[in-house]
Amino acid sequence: MKRIRYTEEFKAEAIKQITERGHGVVEVSKRLGISDKSLYAWLRKNKAASAPDAKDLLAIKQELNRVKAELKRTTEERDILKKAAVYFASHQE
């Protein structure tokens, strides 16, 4: 039996029909004329390729901590400025 090679675009579109449009694997495989086993394999490969690795997660976590600290500092500065504005507005007379 001759093996058929599918393009990456074809595979991506088949995966998109399942992940984004909500169609079933068996339904898509029948409609496109491919094996459902092949489609499941493409899904596994796509999921593994798109999963972030530990290095990426560490970088994201560090960035999140930095942004949280910056937000806390900015919030404190805003509160100080609000108090100063009230103080100077009440003592301006």
Backbone torsions as a table, in degrees:
resi	resn	phi	psi	omega
1	MET	NA	134.2	-177.8
2	LYS	-79.2	135.4	-179.4
3	ARG	-87.2	131.6	-179.5
4	ILE	-96.1	132.7	176.5
5	ARG	-100.7	126.0	178.9
6	TYR	-101.9	146.3	179.6
7	THR	-74.1	160.4	178.4
8	GLU	-63.9	-34.1	178.2
9	GLU	-64.4	-41.2	178.4
10	PHE	-62.5	-45.6	179.6
11	LYS	-62.5	-43.9	-179.3
12	ALA	-62.3	-40.9	179.3
13	GLU	-67.0	-39.3	178.0
14	ALA	-63.8	-42.8	178.6
15	ILE	-65.2	-40.4	-180.0
16	LYS	-61.7	-36.6	179.3
17	GLN	-62.5	-31.4	-179.3
18	ILE	-84.2	-50.5	-172.2
19	THR	-77.3	-38.8	-175.1
20	GLU	-98.4	-34.2	-175.5
21	ARG	-97.9	-10.9	174.1
22	GLY	80.3	16.1	177.1
23	HIS	-77.1	155.4	178.8
24	GLY	-78.7	154.9	-178.8
25	VAL	-62.4	-46.5	-178.0
26	VAL	-64.5	-41.1	178.9
27	GLU	-60.8	-46.9	-178.8
28	VAL	-66.5	-41.7	-178.8
29	SER	-63.6	-39.9	177.9
30	LYS	-67.2	-43.1	-178.0
31	ARG	-64.4	-38.0	-178.6
32	LEU	-89.5	-9.7	178.5
33	GLY	74.3	36.3	178.5
34	ILE	-123.4	165.0	179.0
35	SER	-72.8	139.2	177.3
36	ASP	-67.6	-27.0	176.1
37	LYS	-64.8	-40.0	177.2
38	SER	-63.6	-42.7	-178.9
39	LEU	-65.2	-41.3	175.7
40	TYR	-61.8	-39.0	178.5
41	ALA	-65.0	-41.3	178.0
42	TRP	-63.3	-39.4	178.4
43	LEU	-63.3	-44.6	178.9
44	ARG	-61.5	-44.6	-179.5
45	LYS	-63.9	-41.8	179.4
46	ASN	-64.9	-41.8	-179.8
47	LYS	-65.5	-41.5	179.5
48	ALA	-66.9	-36.5	-179.1
49	ALA	-72.3	-30.2	-176.6
50	SER	-91.5	-9.8	180.0
51	ALA	-73.4	132.2	179.5
52	PRO	-71.0	144.4	178.3
53	ASP	-90.2	176.2	-175.0
54	ALA	-61.1	-36.2	-179.8
55	LYS	-64.2	-42.9	178.2
56	ASP	-64.9	-41.7	-179.9
57	LEU	-64.0	-38.4	178.4
58	LEU	-64.3	-43.5	178.9
59	ALA	-63.7	-40.6	179.1
60	ILE	-65.3	-41.8	179.9
61	LYS	-64.5	-42.0	178.0
62	GLN	-63.6	-42.1	178.4
63	GLU	-64.4	-40.4	177.9
64	LEU	-62.1	-44.1	178.4
65	ASN	-63.4	-39.7	178.7
66	ARG	-63.9	-44.1	-179.1
67	VAL	-66.7	-38.8	177.3
68	LYS	-62.9	-42.1	178.7
69	ALA	-64.8	-41.6	178.4
70	GLU	-64.6	-39.9	177.9
71	LEU	-63.7	-42.2	179.1
72	LYS	-61.8	-45.6	179.8
73	ARG	-63.8	-43.3	179.9
74	THR	-65.4	-38.9	177.8
75	THR	-64.1	-42.3	178.0
76	GLU	-63.5	-42.4	177.9
77	GLU	-62.4	-41.7	178.5
78	ARG	-61.3	-43.3	-179.4
79	ASP	-64.4	-38.9	177.6
80	ILE	-64.0	-44.2	179.4
81	LEU	-64.4	-37.1	176.9
82	LYS	-61.9	-44.9	180.0
83	LYS	-64.3	-40.6	178.9
84	ALA	-65.4	-40.0	179.0
85	ALA	-63.5	-42.2	178.3
86	VAL	-64.5	-43.7	-179.6
87	TYR	-60.7	-49.9	-177.3
88	PHE	-70.0	-31.5	177.9
89	ALA	-68.4	-35.6	-179.4
90	SER	-80.2	-21.6	-178.8
91	HIS	-105.9	15.8	-176.5
92	GLN	-82.6	-19.1	-175.7
93	GLU	-69.5	NA	NA
